[in-house]
Amino acid sequence: RYPWLGFVAAFAEAATIGGLADWYAVVALFRRPLGLPIPHTAIIPDNQNRIADNLGRFIEVNFLAPEPVREKLAEVDFSALVADWLVDPNRAADLSHFVGRLVPQTLAAVERSGLRGFVTSRMLEQIEKVPLAPLAAELLSALTDDRRHQRLFDEFTRVVGRFLSDEQALATMREKIREELPSLFNMFRADAYLLKKIVASAGSLLDEVRADPNHPMRAEFDRFVLTFVERLRT
């Protein structure tokens, strides 16, 4: 009487069968359907240790082995990342102000007798204990490929140069020196002209370094980076 009901019945049967099949397939992965000991069910609970071992081995071989890590690090241009970050004037200004706060504190620490040698030796001891030192060496080695570390050096000199030409930043530094090192502050205050000459000379030196790709300071920076990498490797 209603031939079209045949199509509805067929679709309903297909949907029911498909739903039951999907239910069984999903349930069979995690437990036994209806609690019955049907073969090839509860696959994950019965094999979770083997699955975990294989997954761990896959991650170790494909993601944590030295060669894949080295290849991924070689693809990253760390100097470009830092340069792009410093292009933002607000970030550069924040970094300059941070340097302004850090310098007086560093000077105060260095002024204390024997602190430099103690801190240096302690840092080297801790670095030698870190098992990730070889990985850090590979990271720095990738950074030095094609002299990309010199781009980072250029950005550093540019930031310091901006700091030296920023009157507000210099005023902040002078205030910190006055608080932390009053004797040093009084000496420079007695000869403001000398202080300005020192700042101007430092800025001029940084300009020369950026303009000259063969400047001796660049060679010193190369030696420092390479020596540091070798010390990490050993």
C-alpha positions in Angstrom: 0.0 0.0 0.0 2.9 2.4 0.8 5.9 1.3 -1.3 8.0 4.2 0.0 7.9 2.8 3.5 10.3 0.1 2.2 13.0 2.7 1.8 12.4 4.0 5.3 12.7 0.4 6.7 15.9 -0.2 4.7 17.5 3.0 6.0 16.4 2.2 9.6 17.9 -1.3 9.3 21.2 0.1 7.9 21.4 2.7 10.6 20.7 0.2 13.4 23.4 -2.2 12.0 25.9 0.6 11.6 25.3 1.9 15.1 25.7 -1.6 16.6 28.9 -2.1 14.6 30.3 1.3 15.8 29.3 0.6 19.4 31.0 -2.8 19.3 34.1 -1.5 17.7 34.5 1.3 20.3 33.6 -0.8 23.3 35.8 -3.6 22.1 38.9 -1.4 22.3 38.4 -0.7 26.0 36.4 -3.5 27.5 34.5 -6.7 26.8 31.0 -6.1 25.4 28.3 -7.2 27.8 31.1 -8.7 30.0 31.5 -11.7 27.6 35.0 -13.1 27.0 34.8 -12.5 23.2 38.1 -12.8 21.4 39.8 -9.6 20.2 38.1 -7.4 22.8 39.4 -5.3 25.6 42.4 -4.7 23.4 43.8 -1.6 25.1 43.5 -2.8 28.8 45.1 -6.2 27.8 48.0 -4.5 25.9 48.5 -1.2 27.7 52.1 -1.9 28.8 53.1 -2.9 25.3 51.4 0.1 23.8 53.1 2.4 26.3 56.5 0.9 25.6 56.0 1.3 21.8 54.7 4.8 22.2 57.7 5.8 24.4 60.1 4.2 21.9 58.5 6.0 19.0 58.8 9.4 20.8 62.4 8.7 21.8 63.5 7.7 18.3 61.6 10.3 16.3 61.6 13.3 18.6 64.3 13.1 21.3 67.2 11.5 19.4 70.2 13.8 18.8 70.0 13.9 15.0 66.3 15.0 14.8 66.9 17.6 17.5 70.0 18.8 15.7 68.0 19.1 12.4 65.2 21.0 14.0 67.6 23.4 15.7 69.4 24.0 12.5 66.1 25.1 10.9 65.5 27.8 13.5 67.0 31.3 13.0 67.3 32.4 16.6 69.0 35.7 15.6 66.1 36.6 13.4 63.6 35.8 16.2 65.4 38.0 18.6 65.8 40.8 16.0 62.1 40.7 15.1 61.3 40.9 18.8 63.5 43.9 19.3 62.1 45.7 16.3 59.1 46.8 18.5 60.1 50.1 20.0 58.2 49.4 23.2 60.1 46.1 23.7 63.4 47.8 23.0 62.6 50.5 25.5 61.6 48.0 28.1 64.8 46.2 27.6 66.8 49.4 27.9 65.1 50.2 31.2 65.7 46.7 32.4 69.4 47.1 31.6 69.3 50.5 33.5 68.1 48.7 36.6 70.4 45.7 36.2 73.7 47.6 35.7 73.9 49.3 39.1 73.0 46.1 40.9 75.7 44.2 38.9 78.3 46.8 39.7 77.4 46.6 43.4 77.8 42.8 43.3 81.1 42.9 41.5 82.4 45.5 43.9 82.1 43.0 46.8 85.4 41.3 47.4 85.8 37.9 45.8 82.3 37.7 44.6 83.1 37.6 40.9 85.4 34.6 41.2 83.0 32.8 43.6 80.0 33.3 41.3 82.0 32.3 38.2 83.3 29.1 39.8 79.8 28.2 41.1 78.2 28.8 37.8 80.8 26.6 36.0 80.3 23.9 38.6 76.5 23.9 38.1 76.8 24.0 34.3 79.1 21.0 34.4 76.5 19.0 36.4 73.7 19.7 34.0 73.1 16.7 31.7 71.6 18.9 29.0 74.9 20.7 28.4 75.6 18.8 25.2 72.2 19.8 23.9 72.8 23.4 24.8 76.1 23.1 22.9 74.3 21.9 19.8 71.8 24.8 20.2 74.6 27.4 20.3 76.5 25.6 17.5 73.4 25.9 15.3 73.2 29.6 16.2 76.8 30.1 15.0 76.1 28.5 11.5 76.6 31.1 8.8 77.6 33.6 11.6 74.0 34.1 12.6 75.2 34.8 16.1 76.8 38.0 14.8 73.3 39.3 14.0 72.4 38.8 17.7 75.6 40.6 18.6 74.5 43.5 16.3 71.1 43.7 18.0 72.7 43.7 21.4 75.0 46.6 20.5 72.1 48.4 19.0 70.0 48.1 22.2 73.0 49.2 24.4 73.6 52.1 22.0 69.9 53.2 22.4 70.2 52.9 26.1 73.3 55.1 26.2 71.5 57.8 24.1 68.3 57.6 26.2 68.4 60.4 28.8 65.6 59.0 30.8 67.3 55.6 31.0 70.7 57.2 32.0 68.9 59.2 34.6 67.4 56.0 36.0 70.9 54.4 36.0 72.4 57.4 37.8 69.7 57.3 40.4 70.3 53.5 41.0 74.1 54.2 41.2 73.4 56.9 43.8 71.4 54.5 45.9 73.7 51.4 45.5 77.1 53.0 45.2 77.1 56.5 46.7 80.9 56.8 46.6 81.0 56.0 42.9 78.1 58.4 42.3 79.8 61.3 44.1 83.0 60.7 42.0 81.1 60.9 38.7 79.0 63.8 39.9 82.2 65.7 40.6 83.1 65.4 36.9 79.9 65.3 34.9 81.9 66.1 31.7 84.0 63.0 32.2 80.9 60.9 32.6 79.4 62.3 29.4 82.6 61.6 27.5 82.7 58.0 28.7 79.1 57.5 27.5 79.8 59.2 24.2 82.9 57.1 23.6 81.1 53.9 24.4 78.3 54.8 22.0 80.8 55.7 19.3 82.6 52.4 19.8 79.3 50.4 19.4 78.6 52.3 16.2 82.1 51.3 14.8 81.5 47.7 15.7 78.1 47.6 13.9 79.6 49.3 10.8 82.7 47.1 10.6 82.0 43.3 10.0 85.7 42.7 10.7 86.0 44.6 13.9 88.3 43.0 16.5 85.4 42.9 19.0 83.5 40.6 16.6 86.5 38.3 16.6 86.5 38.3 20.4 82.8 37.5 20.4 83.4 34.6 18.0 86.2 33.2 20.3 84.0 33.6 23.3 81.0 31.7 21.8 83.2 28.9 20.3 85.1 28.5 23.6 81.8 28.4 25.5 80.4 25.8 23.1 83.4 23.6 23.5 83.3 23.8 27.3 79.7 22.7 27.2 80.5 19.8 25.0 83.2 18.6 27.3 
